[in-house]
Every structure is written in C-alpha cells, then in structure tokens.
Amino acid sequence: MNGDEELAKDLGPLAALTIGVGTMVGAGIFVLPGPAVDQLGPLAALAFVIGGILALLTALSASELGTAMPVSGGAYYYINQGLGPLFGSIAGWGNWLGLAFASAFYMYGFGAYVNEFIVISGLTIGPLELAPAQVVGLVGAAFFIAVNYVGAKETGRLQNIIVITLIGILAVFTLFGVLNADIDTLTPIDPFGWTPLLPVTGLVFVSYLGFVQITSVAEEIQQPGKNLPRAVIGSVVIVTAMYAFILLAVLAAVETDVVAGNDTAVVDVAQILIGPLGAAALLLGGLLATASSANASILASSRINFAMGRDKLVTPKINEVHPRFGTPYRAIAITGGLIIVFLVFGNLELLATAGSVLHLIVYGLLNLALIVFREADPTGYNPDFEVPLYPVVPILGAIFSFALIVFIEPVVILLAAVLVVFAAVWYIGYARSQVEEAGVLARYVLERSEELPDVAVSASTAVQPEESDYRVMVPLANPASEKHLITLGSAIADQHDGTVVAVNIVAVPDQTSLEAARSQQEYDAAHHLLDQAQTDAETYGAEVETHVVLSHQPFEEIFNAAKRYGSDICVMGWGPKSHSAPGRAESTIDELAHSLPCDFLVFKDRGFDPSRVLVPTAGGPDSELAAVIAKTLQDQFAVTVTLLHVAEDPERGQRFLRSWAADNDLTGSDQRVVTGDVQTRIAEAAEDSTLLLIGATERGMLSRLVRGSLVLDVLTEVECSVILAEKSHTRTLRERLFGLTHTDPDSMVGTGVEPEPSTPDVEDSDAETG
C-alpha cells in the first residue's frame, strides 16, 4: 500500500488572500480586456461586474463550507462529501481539468507579453502550427511545473511580493487613466447591443477562479474560521472592483480601438498615457500577473488531484510524496502534462471559456452541496461562518452558474458535456469499487427511505460505493509498543478483510510553524517506525498504509486523522505520555473524546499475550464492542475467553450472562458469575488472565484517561495488559450543555460496574499513541 505524508503548512491571512487575488488579477485585466471589448465595447466592464457578482454568491457558500471543513481539496471535497462520490467525480475532474485549462490560458497570455519585447517566431511541427505566444507559453509552463515539482514553498513566499507589486502598478496606471478620462469616449456604451453581454461574461469568468483555490489549501490556513471567509470574499470584492474601475478608466482615457482585440492592450494604453516607462511597467506587470496566476493554478490543480487520490476516486498512488522535495510529484507531473497538451491544441478564447465552463459546473454543484449540508445537518457540521440570506444565496448561485453555461460557445459546452459523461463513467467503472464514503445526500435519503419517493431511494442506492474497506487506524509513537499495537490492529483488520492505517503524529511546538518544522527536520525515526509497522502488519497478512502527520495538537489530531482516513476503529496506546498539550483547554479534549468519530480501543501494554482473555460485562454497547474484539482474538489466535459478570443475584446473573454470550457469539467461552465488590472481583479474576478486555465505564473515557480520573482504578492495578473499548458516539445537546454525570446509570454500562462516585485520580493514566 501507499505511504504518504500530510502536506501541512501554515498560511497567514495575507498569504491566503494573495492566493485568490494573485490568481484572479492576472488574466482578468492584462489579457481579457482586448477580446471582451472587441465583442462588447465599453459594456465589457459590466460583464466583469456580473462575473464578480456570480462569483461572490459562490464565494459565500465556499466560505461556509471551508470553515466547516478546512481540509485540502476545496470545492471538490465539499461536493464529494455532500452530494456523494458520483458528483465528487464530476467535480474533481471538472475542477482539476478546469484549472489545467486556466493555467494553459495564463501561460498563453504570458507568451503574448514576452513577445512584446522579444520577437519570437512561431513553430511548425508536422501538422501542428504553434503561434509565438504558444511557444513561449510552453517554455514558461515547463518552468513553473518544474518549480512546483521541486517545492512550492519558495513560490508561496514570492506570491505575496508579486501581488503587492501588481496592485501598485495597476493603481498608478489607473490614476493616469482617471486623470486623462473623457466620459464622452465611453459613448456609445453598447455599440454591439446587449446580446453579447452574457457570452462575454462567460469568456471573462475564467478571471474569477482564484477564490475557491483558497479553500483548496484551507487546512494550511491559520485560524481558518476567521481568515478563510475574509480571504475568499475579500479577494472577489477586491478584484471585481479593480476590474470594473480599471477598465472604465482605460476606455474613458483612450479610443476603444486601442483596446479592442489586443491581447496586450494595457501595455499600449500605458504607452499612450504614461510613455515608455509606463509601458515597461505594465509589460512587467503582465508578465508577473500571468506567471503568478499560472503558478497558483498549477499548485491548486495538483492539490485537487492529490485530494482525489486520497479519496480513491483516482489511484492513491498519485499521492506519493517525493522523498527529496516533499511534494506530490506525481500529481504535479500529470497536471503539468495536461497543461502542455491544452496549450498546444488550444487558442486563447478556447482555453479561457473551457476553464470557465468547467468551473461553472463545479460552482453550481458547490452551492447545491451547501444546501444538502444545511438541510441534512450532519454530525460535525459546525461552520464558523454562515451564508447570509440562506437559502436564497446558494439557490441563486447554483441557478446562475448553470445558466451562464448556455451562453458559452457550443463546442466548449460539448467538451464539458463529454467530461461530465466521462467522470460519471469513470466513477461507475472504476472509482465505485474503491471509494468508501457515500456522501451526506445518500445517507440523508436512505435514512428517510420510507418518507421519500422510491425513485429517489433507488437512485441513491444505485450509485452507492460497492464495498466499504474496513479501516483500522493505529496511531504510533513508542517503538516499544509498536509491534503489539500493530498485531492487535492487524488481527482486527484481517477479521474484516480491511486495512491497517498506521499513523505517526509528530508533535511540533506552537512557536514553530508546521512548514518550518517540516523543512528543517528529517523525521527518520518516524519513517523507521512506520516502516517497521508496515513490515509487522504484512507479516500478519494485513494490508497497510502509513502516514506521518505534523501537528501542534497531537492528541486532538488523533480524532481528526480518524475522520480524515475514514477509520472504523482506532487502536491506540495508553501510557505515561500525554497528548494534552500544555496550555490547551480541557474542554477541547472533553468535546473531542465525548464525540468519537469511530470505535476506540485503548491498550495498556504490559505485553501482548491474548492466550487468556477476561471480559467483564454488564451489557451495553461498549461491552458489545469488547465482545467483538474478544471474538476476533478467539478466531485469530485460538485463545481462551472468560466472561465475568458481577451480580447481587447469582441465578439472575447466570441467565443474563448466558443470554449475553449467545447474543455476542461467545457461547463457547467460560462464564463466571460472582458477587461482591466489582473492582475486587475483576482484580481477582485478572490474576489468572493475560489480557483484560473491558468496555468503557462511561462516555468520554479518553478524556478521563488524559486527566487521570478513571472510575475503575483496578485497571492500573492488575498485572496483565488491558484493552479499554468505547463505541463511536455523538455528544447530545444535553451533554454539551450540562455534561454527563458520573452517576448516570447509562454511563456505567459495559463492565458489571454499579453506579458510584468517582475514585481518586489514578497514576500513569494519560493516553498516548503508542
């Protein structure tokens, strides 16, 4: 299986904003004014405004989804999670190829600007005739693909400088336009009528792709709940205002003929208004703008590709990280190849409209995904930012996005339709047997199958993933217990024909950015630990994948990783090393541990010997999970299982235990019913056992492990190893507001423990990942 690292970095608010502005400010004002004015005259400024308004509707939806799910993948990820993998396939391919088309368009514009000061002849290769702009664009594309291949962090620092420089150049340029403006030059404002308005809007909409790219790197943004909406919405508002104001100022200062049909119109206008120095500045600006747009699009495109590999819509092998450069080199190489092909076979307007129409499809689906999340209200959907005027905004965003496609060139619409069909066939033919998540919409429909029309239920069932890979996550940190944890995890995975997901979470001090930590240190120990885990897991016949994750919050990251990797169960160590980082609020740990994303097993390692397993029980879901694990160990290692029930009435206890054993397929086990103090009887029975397997005594077991306040101090007193089992569950509203009292009978099921006050804190009871 694959081994990969999480691409974790830190992006501040300015860096996040410049990803959006840097991408959008390029082609929008340096390349497209000529083609737009040629078809629409001064009314082209309104086309940019309409495009900005449409983008703003989707930006609002993207901001809410981004703060609810700040993970890599952006629009594709939200659609895949909300509408399901069929639409996720359409959105992923559309977003990926749309950005590749846009990158090719930007490099075409880059080539046009280079040809302003270096005259390069075209090139003929057999039947192919490449224009000078294409030739230069191909060289530029190869350069930026190579830069991203060897490491994007250098270009990320440069992006801020480029964008600030561009804004400065354009501000001076606009000032000269305003000083030389003559309103009469703008008349007639609609020399070609209003009919071309929406087709031109479709052409220039490629200028507004940058804002969703911010969400593609959402998990790298500092304080995403605050900075992500500001960056997404702010970039759209800033760029829309710039486009409209600059274009109006230019058209008011010079004759329309100077701009119309000119791919480098702003350079000629600057020559007229400012002179050679102005032309040189705008030429430099055009080069910087098209280059930064292409670079940002290549980076975001490879991230979409990377996210699709993570979700298995394409092969996970595409996620492999380069051992030297630390980049998803396969994703970048594939994206780069597509950009070069598009650049060779496309022209300026075809590349622009192709990028626009594919993103309009994605944006329409994104707005629909927001509606699904709002209406289904799945567990864990808690956005820090909410779309105003819901549901008007996402409905209008979806309608306008799909409607604008109608006004784009038929050949481009046909190209988009072919891609949609291909993406659907790809999902049915390949990805359906690989992916594991059905999506919120499908779950919402199937949970209400009796209320909804049969056709809706049938459609949801028809596109469900064919099989669900059972995934056992094993967080590792301690080499001494690695083999035992992996052995336990492998046994469970093998029982379910599943996969072991071995994760090493490396703690990074708060004072050090994740990017700096990754670039300055070699994590040989982490990789050695995971390599050993992979070898051990394969020894037991289990499939295994490995991940290294850098995090400021290692304990909290266990829960995030369990969600991210689609874990069904997590097998983690319990020892003296705490995951509760100093200075972090206990309420955060409580919140996480009271809403478990999957089943959890916490292993107190005193040697892994499952030959004689003791399972105390008084019924309940956590006790049933313990029974499942006992049955797994019984099947995998031919062990002896003893069931223990502490009861006041032995006869009644015998009836309960026989029934419970039958219900949990453990009828062949030794069954003991005893009376007396629960902890004493468990301790006595454990003397003859090699492994104590016990259901959680209360919800929030993990938080109590961290704080050292378990109810059963017998768990630290017995000499054998201990496995604590707790089922996945969601904290109720009452529990969130008032907490779960330790004397609640419901919180004590699973071990034969009667409700009683908490015992004093136990020693050495902090949770660890190995």
N, C-alpha and C positions, 0 to 999 in steps of 0.2 A: 504494500500500500504506500501511499504518499507520506512524506514528512515535510512539513512546512512551518514557517514562522508567521506570526501575526505581524502585519505591517503597521506597527503602532508608532505614531509620531505625535508631536504637539503643534497645532496651528493656532496662532493668536487671532484676534478679531480682524486686524488689518490684513493678515495673510489670507484669511478666509474671504474677505471682501475682494481682495485683488484677484483671487481665482476667478470670481464671477466677472468683475469689471475688466480684468485683463483679457479674458476670452471675448467678451462682447464688444469691447471698444475697438477691436481690430478691424474686421471686415466691414462692420456697420458704417463707419464714417470714412474709411480710407479706400474701400473698393467698390461698395454698392451704390453710392450716390449717382455715379455715372449711368449705370444700367437703369436705375429707378427713375431718374429724371428724364431719361430718354423715352420712357414709356408713359410718364405721368406728369412731367413738368413740375412746377413748384408744389403741386399737391402731393409729391413724394414725401414731403415732411409729415403729412397726415398718415401716410402708410406706416411710417416708422412709429408714430404715436399709437396707432391701432395695434400694431405688433407688440408694443410695450404694454398696453392695457391687457391684451390677451395673455402676455407672459406674466403680468402681475397677478392675475387670477390664479394661475397655476403656481406661482411663487408662494402665494398664501397657503395653498394646500400642501406644497412641498415643505414649507416651514413647519407646519403642524406635524406632518409625518416624520420629518427629520428630528424634531425634538422628542418625539415618542420613541423613535428607533434610530439612534445615532450610530449607524453601522455602515460599513463600506458597501457600495452598490447603488446608493441613491434611488432614483425613480424606479429602476428595475427591481430593487429589493422590496420596495413598498408594494408594487404591483404583484410581485411574486407571492408575498406574504398575504396580501389582501384578497386578490382575485384568484390566486392559485397558480400552479406551475404552467398550465397551458397559456394563460395570459402572460405569465412571467417569461416564458419562452419568447413570445411575441415582443414583449417589452425589452427583454435582454438583447435579442438580435437587433431590434429596431434601434435601441439606444447605442449599442456597440457600433453598428454599421453607420448610423446617423452621424456619430462623432467622427468616424473614419472619413465619411464624405465631407464633413465640415472641415476636417484637418486638411484634406486634399484641396478644398476650396481656398483655405487660408494660404496654403503654400503656392497655389496658382497666383493669388494676389501678391504674395511675396516675390514671385518671379517677375510679375509685371513691374514692381517697384525697382527691383535690381536692374531691370532693363532700361530704366530711366537714366542711369548713369554709366552702365556698362553695356554696350551693344553686343548682344549675343545672337548668333544666327540660329534658326530652327534646325531640327534634326529629322532626317528620314531614315527609318529602319524598316526595310521591306515595305509592307503596305501602310505602316504607321508613319504619320507625319506629326511631329511634335513642334508646337509653337515655341518661340524663345522663352515665354513665361513658364511653359511646362518643363522645359529643360532645366531652368534654374530652380523651379519648384521641386523637381525630383532630387536635385543635389541638396537643397535645403531640407527636404523631408528626410533624406537619409541621415543628415547630420542630427536632426532633432530626435529621430528614432534612436540613434546611437547614444545621444546624451541621456535619454530616458532609460536606455538599456543598462548603462553603467552606473546610474544613480540619480534619482530625481531631486535629492535634497539640495544639490547645488543650484539647480534651476529654480527651485522654490524660493531661495533667497534672492535670486536675480529678479524674480517676478515682481516683487514689491517696487524695486527701483525702476523697472520698465514702466509699470503702470503710472507711477507718480510722474515720471518724465513725460509720458504721453499726455497726461492731463495738463501738465504745464504748457507743452507745445500747443495743444488744442485751445487752451484758454487764451494764449497770446494771439493765435490765428483768428479766433472768434472775435476778439476785441478789434482787430483790424477790419474784420468783416462788418461789425456794427458801426465803426467809425466811417466806413465808406458805403453804408447801406442807403439804398433808394427804394422806398416802398413800391414805386411805380414799376420797378423791374420785376416785381412778383406778379404783375398782371399780364395776361390773364392767368389766374392761379390754376385753372383747369383746361389747358389748351387741348388736351386729348379727351376731355369729358371725364365722367366719374366711373365709367365702366372698368377701366384698368386698375382701379384702386385696390380691390381685394386680390387680384392676381399679383400685383406688385407687393402687397403686404405678405403674400406667401413667399415671394422671392427674398424679401429682406428679413423674414422671420429667422433665418439662419443666424442673424446677428444677436439673437436673444437666447442662445443655448447655454450660456455660461452659468446662469443662476442655479440650475439643477445640478451642475457639476460640483457646486459647493457641497451638496448633500452626499455626493459620491465619496467624499473624504470626511464625512460627518464624525466618524469615530476618532478622528485625529484632531478635532477642533476643541480647544479649551472652552469649558463651560458652554456646551452646545445649546442648552436650553435658552441661553440669553444671546450668545453670539451668532448662532446659526440663523435665526429669523432676521436679525439685523443685517447679516451679510447677504442673505438671499433676497429679501425685499429691497434692501438698500441698493444693491447692485442694479436691480431692474429699474428702480426710480432714477438713480443717478444717470445710467446710460440712456434711458429713454429721453430724459430732459436734455442731455448732451446732444443726442442725435437730432432732435427736433430744432433746438436752438441753433446749433452749428449750421445745419442745412439751410434754414431760413436766412441766417446771416450771410451765408455764401451766395445764395441765389438772389438776395437783395443787393449784393455788392457787385456782382458781375452778370453778364448776359447768360441766359440759360444754355446757349450753345456751347459755352466754355466747359460746362459740366456734363451735358448730355452725352452718353455713350463713351465717356472717357474713364477707363479703369483707374487712372491715377489723377482724377480731376482736382483733388485738393492741392496737389503739387503745382499745377498750372495756375490755380486761383491764387496760391501763395506767391507765385512769381509775379502776378499782376499787382497784388495788394501790398506786398512787403518787399519784393525784389529777390535777388539771388539768395540772400541769407535766409529769407522765409521759405523759398523753395527747397533749400538744402535741409532746413529744419523739418519741413513736412515730409520730405523724402526719407529722412532718418526716422521720423515718427511712423511712417507707413511700414518701413522695414521692421521696426520694433513691434508695432501692433500686430502685423500678420504673423511674425515669428512667435510672439508671446501667445497669441490665440492658438496657433498650431501646437505649440508645446503643451499648453494647458489641456487641449483637446486630446492629444496623444496620451497624456497622463491619465485623464479621466476615462478615456476609452479602454485603456488597459485595466483600469480598476473595475469597470463593468465586466469585462472578460474574466477577471480574477474572481469576482463575486459569483458569476455563473458557474465557474469551476467549483467553487466552494459548495454551491447548492446542487452540484452534479447535473445541471442542465447541459453542461459540456463536461468532458472528461476532467476529473480533479487533477490529472497530471499537469494540466495547464497552470496550476497554482505553484509549481515548483519554483522555489526561490534560488537565485544564483548564489553559489557558495562564496563567491568573492564579492560581488557587487550588492548582494542583499535585495535585489529587485525581482519582480515576477517576469523574468526574462522571456519566457515562452509567450505569455500574454502580450508583451510589448512587441515581440518579433512578429506574431501573427497580425496584430493590429497594423504594424508598420508595413507588412506586405500588402494588406488591403488598401492602405492609403496610396501606395505607389501604383497599384493597379488602377484605382479610381482616377488618379491624376493622369495616367497615361491615356485612358479612354474617355475622359470627361472633358467638357468645356466649363467655363466659369459659371454660367447660369444653370447648367445641368447639375453641377456639384452643389451649388447653393440651394436649389429647390429640392434636390434629393435629401440633403441634410435637414431641410425644413420639414418636409412631409413626414419623414420617419420620426422626427421629434414631436410633431403634432399628434401622431398616433400615440406615442408614449405619454404625452401630456394629457391627452383625453383619458387614457386608462388610469393615469395617476389620480386625476380628480374623482374618477369612479371608485378607485381604491379607498380614497379618503371617506367617501360616503359609506362604503362597506364597513370600515373600521368604526366609524361613528355609530352606525346602526347596530352592528353586532356587539360592540363594546367588549372585545376580548380581554381576558386577564392580562394585566401588564401594560395595557394601552393607556398611558398616563402622560400625554404631551404637556410640555411646559408652555407651549404657545397654542392657542386655538384659533381657527379661522373665524373671523367675524362674519356675521350675517349668514351663518350656516342654516339651510343647505343651499342658499342662493348662489354663493360664490363657487363651490365646486360644480354645481349643475351648469352654470354659465360657462365655467372653464372647460368642461367636457364638451358642451354643445359647440362653442366657438372653435375649439381645437379641431374637432372633426369636420365642422362646416367649412373651415378655411381650406381644407384639403381639396374640396370640389373646385376651387378656383386656380389650382396649380396645373401646370402642363399635363395633358393626358398621358404622355409617355412616362412621366415621373410617377403619376398615380398608378399606372400599370406596374411599374417597377416596385412600388410599395406594396401593391396587392400580391405580387409574386413573393415578396419577402414574408408577408403575413402567412400566406399559404405554406411556404417553406418552414417557417417557425412552428406552425401547428403540426405539420407532418413530422418535423424533427422531434417534437415532444412525444407524439403518439408512437413513432417508430423507434426512438432511442431513449429519450430522457424519462419517459413514463416509468420504465423499469428501473431507473436509477434514483430518482428523487424520492424524498421521504415525507415532505410536508405537503398536506393537501390544500392549505390556504384557509383563511378565515371565512371566505364566502361559502366554500363547500361545507365546512363544519356547521356554519350557521343554517344552511339549507337542510342538511341531513339531521340536525338536531330538531328541526321543525318539520320533519317529513310528513307528519300527519296533517299539518295545517296548510302546507303549500301544495300547489298543483303538481300532479305526477310528472309532468314534463320537466319541471324544474329539478325535481329529485333525480329523475332518470339522467338528465344532462350532467348533474353534479357527479353522480355515480360513474357515468361513462368515462369521465376524464380523470378519475382518481388515480393516484400513483399505484402501480400494480403491486408493489410489495414494499414493506417498511423494514428497513435494515435496523435490527435491534442494536443499539449503541451503548456501550459500557464505558463511561469516562473514568479514567484513573489519574487523578492529579498526583504528581510525584515531586518530591523534593529531597527525600532522605535515601541515599543509596542502600542503607542498611535494611530498609523495609521494602525496597522496590520489588524484589522478587516475590515476596509474599503477597503484596497488593496486586501485582500483575497475575500471579497464579489464581487468586480469587476472582479477579476480573475476567481472566481468560476462561475459567470454568463457567462463569455465568454467560459469557458471550458464546461459547461453544454450545451450551444448552439451548440457546435461542438462534443458532446459526447467524450470530451477529458479529460486530466489530468492536475491538478494543480501541478506545481513543485515549492514548497516553499523552498527558499534558504536563509540561513543566512551567510553572508560573514563577518568573524571576521577579523578586521584589526590587523596585527602583525607588530611592529616596525621593520625597516630594520636591526637594530642591533641585533635582536633576530631571531634565526633560527626557521623555522616552527616546526621542531622536538622538539626543546626546549619549544616552546610555547605550543605545544600540551601536552607534558609530565608534564609541571609544573602547568598548569591551568586547572580548571574544568569549562567548559562552560555551567553551569546550566542555566544561563539566556538565552543563545542561544537555548538550547533544550526546555526550557519552552516556549519560543516564538514560536518555530516551533510546539510544541505540541498543543499550543492554535490555531495556524494556521490550523493544521490538523483537530482539532475539529470544527472550524468555517467552513472550506471548506466542511466537511462531512455534516454539518447542511444544506448546500445548495445542497447536493446531488452530489457533485463532487468528483471524485477520486483524491487522493493527495499523493504525495511522498515528503519527506523532506531531506534536505542536509545541513550540516554545512561545510563550507569551510574556512580554514585558509589561509590568503594571505597577502603578503607585499603590494599588489597593489589592494585595494578593488574596485576602480572604474573600472579599466581595467578588473578585474576578472568577472564583470557582463557580459561582452562580451564573455569572454572565457567560462563562465558557460552556456550562451545561446547556444553556439556552442556545448559544451560537452553534454548537456542534450537534444539536438535536439529540441530546443524551436521554436514554430511557432510565438509566440508573447510574449513580456516581459512587465509586468505591474509593474512599479517602482514608488517610491515616489519622490517628488520634494520639497525640503525644505532647511533649513539653514545649513544642514550638508553636507559638500563637500566630494566627493570621489577623488578629485585630491590631491594626497598626496604631501606634501611639497617637493620641490626639483625635482619633476618629470617634464619632458619636456611637454609643452602644445602640441607640435607636435604629441606626442604619443596619447593624448586624441583626438586630431583632427582626426588623422588617424583612430582610432577605431570608433569614432562617425560618420565619413563620410562613413564607410563601415559597415552598420548594418547587423548582421547575421540573424536577424529576425525583424518582426514588433515590434515597441516600443510604449507603452503608458506611459506618464509621468503624474502622478496625483498630483496636488496641492491640498492638503487636507484641506478643510475648512468645513468638514462634508460631509458624503456621502449621498446625497439626490437626487436621479435621477428622482424626480417627474416631473420637468420641465427642459427639456434639450434644450439648444440652440446650433445650429450647423451653424456657419458662413461658407460660401463656395464660391469659385470662380472656382471650378473644380480642377482637378489634382489628382494624385494617393494618396497623403496624405489625401486629403479631402474625397476620396472614402473610405479610412480606417476609418476615423471619421464616415462616414455614416454607415459602417458595425457595428461599436460599438454602434451607436445610435439605429440601428435596433435591435441589441442584447438586449439593455436595454429596448427597447419598448416591445420586446417579453417576457423578463424575469420579468419585473416589471410593465408592463402596464402604461408606462409613457407618458407624452405629449412631442412631439418633435417639435421644431420650427426651420425652416430653414431660414437663413438670407443671403441675397446677396446685397452687396453694388455696385451700378452701376450708371454711368452717365446718361444712357438712361433707364428709368423705364420700358418701354414697352419691350425693348430688354432684360432687366434683368428678366422680368416675363417669357419670353419664355425660357431663359436659365434655370431658377430655376425649371420650370415645367418639362423640359426635364431631368434635373439632378436628380430630385426627382424620376421620373419614372425609370431612369436607375439604381437607388440605392434602389428601393423598399421602398420608403418613400413617396408615393403619398398621403397618408392619413395625412401627417404632416401639421402643419400650415406653410405657406410660406409667407415670408416678403421680399419685395424689397424696399430698401431705397437709398437715395442719400446723399452725403456729405462726411465728413471725416470718414475714415474706423474705426479708433480706437474709435472715439466718438460714432459712431453708434453701435459698438459692446458693448461698455460700457453701453449705454442706454438700449439696448435690454437685457443685462445681469442683469439689475436691477430686472426684473420680472422672472429670471431664478434661478434654484438651482444648475445647472451644465452647465458649458461652455465646449463644446467638439469641438476642433479645430484642423485642420490639420496643420502640420509643416509649418511655414512660409519660411523655407529654409532648404536645406540639411545641416547636421551637427548640427541639433537642440540641441542635447545633449551636444556637446562641447560648444555651446554658453550658455547653461544653467550653465555649470560649470564655465565658465569665466564671467558670468553675462552680456552678451551683446545681449540679445534678441531684435529683431526688434520691437516687439509689447509690449510696457510697460503696455498696458491695461491689460495684463494677470496677473500682480501683483496688479492691482488697483481694479479689480472687487471684490465684496464681496463673490461671490459664489465659489464653487470648480471648478477647471479647469483640463481638460484632454487634453494634447497635444499628437497628433498621428503622427507617422512618419513611413513610409513603409521601409522595408528592401531594401537595395541597395548597389551597389559596386561603390567605387570611381573610376572614369575614369582616364586614364593616364594624360589627360589634367588637371584634378582637382588635381591630385597628384603633378604635376609639378608647376602649377600656382595658385592653389586654386580656389574656386568658389566665384565669385564676388557677393556681396550682392545686386547689381542692376541688376543681370541676371533675366529676367522675369521668366525663368523656376524655379528659386529658390524661387519664391514668391507665387506659386500656392497653393490653399488649403483654403484660408480664405476670399477671396474678397479683399486682400491687393494689392494695386498697388505698383510697384517697387519704393522704395525711400531710401534715405541714412539711415544708422543705427542710432537709437536713442542712447542717453547716456546709460551707463550701468545701469541695474536695480538692486535694492537691493534684498537681500534674494532670489537669484535665483539659488543657487547651487543645483545640483542633489543629491539625496540621495536614499538609498534603503529602504525607509520606514520611 
